[in-house]
Amino acid sequence: MYADAVQQVIDELGRLPGIGPRSAQRLAFHLLESDPTDVERLTAAIVEMRSRVRFCTRCFNISEDDLCTICADTRREGSLLCVVEEPRDVVAVERTAEFRGRYHVLGGSISPIDGVGPEQLRIRELLARLEPEAVAEVILATNPNIEGEATAMYLARLLEPLGVEVTKIASGLPVGGDLEYADELTLGRALEGRRRLGGD
């Protein structure tokens, strides 16, 4: 329907996560109508990102050096390790300004349907960090979905016999949410994680 060059851009944009056919079409036409210098700047930024960014050799967060800025920060608490699925989860936790330890990025979650087992994740690398870094507590911050829960349970079974404290981030209802819109899993988690109000 479109010129081959336009259709090729639509097809490539459509391969990006969260971009459907209509969004891909809108983006392609936006790029087509944009100032050529803006398009060149975007293209150069993507090429630059791909050439400079790699994974931290310790935690597998994204980095431009061997160690990411968090691993290189000597003020971080090395005995506290937060395990997340993807680098974007590190950003989410860091935004809270509540965590001062270090991270370990698994590179996904256990999902047999997608052919992802424990071997495909960076679990061996996690286990190898425990003793040399004197890790005392591992916080499992996997996503609150079936795959994330399965990954957390698998890791807890592996880690508990190794003498480290294993904790999991709390999950439940978001502030401002209505009970009637909560799914059963979320509401069940909120009930399990209930705490005493007032007093001791």
C-alpha positions as CSV (number, residue, x, y, z in Angstrom):
1,M,0.0,0.0,0.0
2,Y,2.8,2.4,0.9
3,A,6.1,3.0,-0.8
4,D,8.6,0.2,0.0
5,A,10.8,2.5,2.1
6,V,7.9,3.7,4.2
7,Q,6.5,0.2,4.7
8,Q,9.9,-1.0,5.8
9,V,10.1,1.7,8.5
10,I,6.5,0.8,9.6
11,D,7.4,-2.9,9.8
12,E,10.6,-2.1,11.9
13,L,8.8,0.2,14.2
14,G,6.0,-2.4,14.6
15,R,8.6,-4.8,16.0
16,L,9.2,-2.5,19.1
17,P,7.4,-3.5,22.3
18,G,4.1,-1.7,22.8
19,I,3.9,-0.4,19.3
20,G,1.0,-1.7,17.3
21,P,0.4,-1.3,13.5
22,R,-1.4,2.1,13.8
23,S,1.2,3.5,16.2
24,A,4.0,2.3,13.9
25,Q,2.3,4.0,10.9
26,R,1.8,7.3,12.9
27,L,5.5,7.3,13.9
28,A,6.7,6.5,10.4
29,F,4.7,9.4,9.0
30,H,5.9,11.7,11.8
31,L,9.5,10.8,10.9
32,L,8.7,11.4,7.2
33,E,7.3,14.8,7.9
34,S,10.0,15.8,10.5
35,D,13.0,18.0,9.8
36,P,15.8,15.9,8.4
37,T,18.2,17.1,11.1
38,D,15.8,15.8,13.8
39,V,15.7,12.4,12.2
40,E,19.5,12.3,11.8
41,R,19.9,13.3,15.5
42,L,17.5,10.4,16.5
43,T,19.4,8.0,14.3
44,A,22.8,9.1,15.6
45,A,21.5,8.8,19.3
46,I,20.3,5.2,18.7
47,V,23.6,4.2,17.0
48,E,25.6,5.9,19.8
49,M,23.6,4.1,22.5
50,R,24.1,0.7,20.8
51,S,27.9,1.3,20.4
52,R,28.6,2.7,24.0
53,V,26.2,0.9,26.3
54,R,26.9,-2.6,27.6
55,F,26.1,-4.6,30.7
56,C,27.9,-4.1,34.1
57,T,30.3,-7.0,34.6
58,R,29.1,-7.3,38.3
59,C,25.3,-6.8,38.4
60,F,24.3,-6.7,34.6
61,N,22.7,-3.3,34.8
62,I,23.3,-1.1,31.7
63,S,26.5,0.8,31.8
64,E,29.1,2.6,29.7
65,D,32.0,1.2,31.8
66,D,32.9,-2.2,33.2
67,L,31.0,-1.3,36.4
68,C,27.8,0.6,36.4
69,T,27.6,3.8,38.6
70,I,25.8,1.9,41.4
71,C,28.4,-0.9,41.6
72,A,31.2,1.6,41.4
73,D,29.8,3.7,44.3
74,T,31.7,2.7,47.4
75,R,29.0,4.3,49.6
76,R,26.4,1.6,48.7
77,E,25.8,-1.1,51.2
78,G,27.4,-4.2,49.7
79,S,25.8,-6.7,52.1
80,L,22.3,-5.8,50.7
81,L,21.4,-7.1,47.3
82,C,18.2,-6.4,45.4
83,V,17.4,-8.9,42.6
84,V,15.4,-7.5,39.7
85,E,14.3,-8.9,36.3
86,E,15.5,-6.1,34.0
87,P,17.6,-2.9,34.1
88,R,14.5,-0.7,33.9
89,D,13.5,-2.2,37.3
90,V,16.7,-0.8,38.8
91,V,15.6,2.6,37.7
92,A,12.1,2.1,39.3
93,V,13.7,1.1,42.7
94,E,16.2,3.9,42.6
95,R,13.4,6.4,42.0
96,T,12.1,5.6,45.5
97,A,15.4,6.8,47.1
98,E,14.7,4.1,49.8
99,F,17.3,1.5,48.8
100,R,21.1,2.0,49.4
101,G,22.3,-1.5,48.6
102,R,23.4,-3.0,45.3
103,Y,21.5,-4.9,42.5
104,H,21.6,-8.0,40.5
105,V,19.7,-8.1,37.1
106,L,18.5,-11.5,36.2
107,G,17.8,-10.7,32.5
108,G,14.2,-11.9,32.7
109,S,12.0,-14.3,34.6
110,I,11.3,-18.0,34.5
111,S,8.7,-18.6,31.8
112,P,8.4,-22.2,30.4
113,I,5.9,-21.0,27.8
114,D,8.5,-18.6,26.3
115,G,11.2,-21.2,26.7
116,V,13.0,-19.4,29.6
117,G,14.2,-21.6,32.3
118,P,16.6,-20.9,35.2
119,E,19.6,-21.7,32.9
120,Q,18.7,-18.7,30.7
121,L,18.8,-16.3,33.7
122,R,21.9,-14.9,35.5
123,I,21.3,-17.1,38.6
124,R,24.8,-18.7,38.6
125,E,26.3,-15.2,38.6
126,L,24.0,-14.2,41.5
127,L,25.2,-17.2,43.6
128,A,28.8,-16.5,42.8
129,R,28.5,-13.0,44.3
130,L,27.2,-14.0,47.7
131,E,30.4,-15.0,49.5
132,P,32.9,-12.6,47.9
133,E,30.7,-9.6,48.5
134,A,29.6,-10.8,52.0
135,V,25.9,-10.5,51.1
136,A,23.7,-10.8,54.2
137,E,20.3,-10.1,52.7
138,V,18.8,-10.7,49.2
139,I,15.7,-8.8,48.4
140,L,13.6,-10.4,45.7
141,A,12.0,-7.6,43.7
142,T,10.6,-9.6,40.8
143,N,7.4,-8.5,39.1
144,P,4.1,-9.5,40.8
145,N,2.9,-11.8,38.0
146,I,3.0,-15.6,37.6
147,E,6.5,-15.6,36.0
148,G,7.9,-13.2,38.6
149,E,6.4,-15.2,41.5
150,A,7.8,-18.4,40.1
151,T,11.2,-16.9,39.8
152,A,11.1,-15.5,43.3
153,M,10.1,-18.9,44.7
154,Y,12.8,-20.7,42.8
155,L,15.4,-18.2,44.0
156,A,14.2,-18.4,47.6
157,R,14.6,-22.2,47.6
158,L,18.1,-21.9,46.2
159,L,19.2,-19.1,48.5
160,E,17.8,-20.0,51.9
161,P,20.1,-23.0,52.6
162,L,23.1,-20.7,51.8
163,G,22.8,-18.7,55.1
164,V,21.6,-15.4,53.6
165,E,18.3,-13.8,54.7
166,V,15.9,-13.8,51.8
167,T,13.1,-11.2,51.7
168,K,10.5,-10.2,49.1
169,I,9.1,-6.8,48.4
170,A,5.6,-6.4,49.6
171,S,2.8,-6.2,47.0
172,G,-0.8,-5.3,47.2
173,L,-3.2,-2.5,46.4
174,P,-1.9,0.8,45.0
175,V,-2.6,3.9,47.0
176,G,-5.7,5.5,45.6
177,G,-6.9,2.2,44.1
178,D,-10.5,0.9,44.5
179,L,-11.1,-2.6,45.8
180,E,-13.7,-3.3,43.1
181,Y,-11.1,-2.9,40.4
182,A,-8.4,-5.1,42.0
183,D,-7.8,-8.6,40.6
184,E,-7.9,-11.6,42.9
185,L,-4.1,-12.0,43.1
186,T,-3.5,-8.4,44.0
187,L,-6.2,-8.4,46.6
188,G,-5.0,-11.7,48.0
189,R,-1.5,-10.3,48.3
190,A,-2.8,-7.2,50.1
191,L,-4.6,-9.4,52.6
192,E,-1.5,-11.6,53.2
193,G,0.7,-8.5,53.7
194,R,-1.6,-6.8,56.1
195,R,-0.1,-5.1,59.2
196,R,-1.3,-3.9,62.5
197,L,-2.4,-0.3,62.8
198,G,-1.6,1.8,65.9
199,G,-0.2,0.5,69.2
200,D,2.7,-2.0,69.2
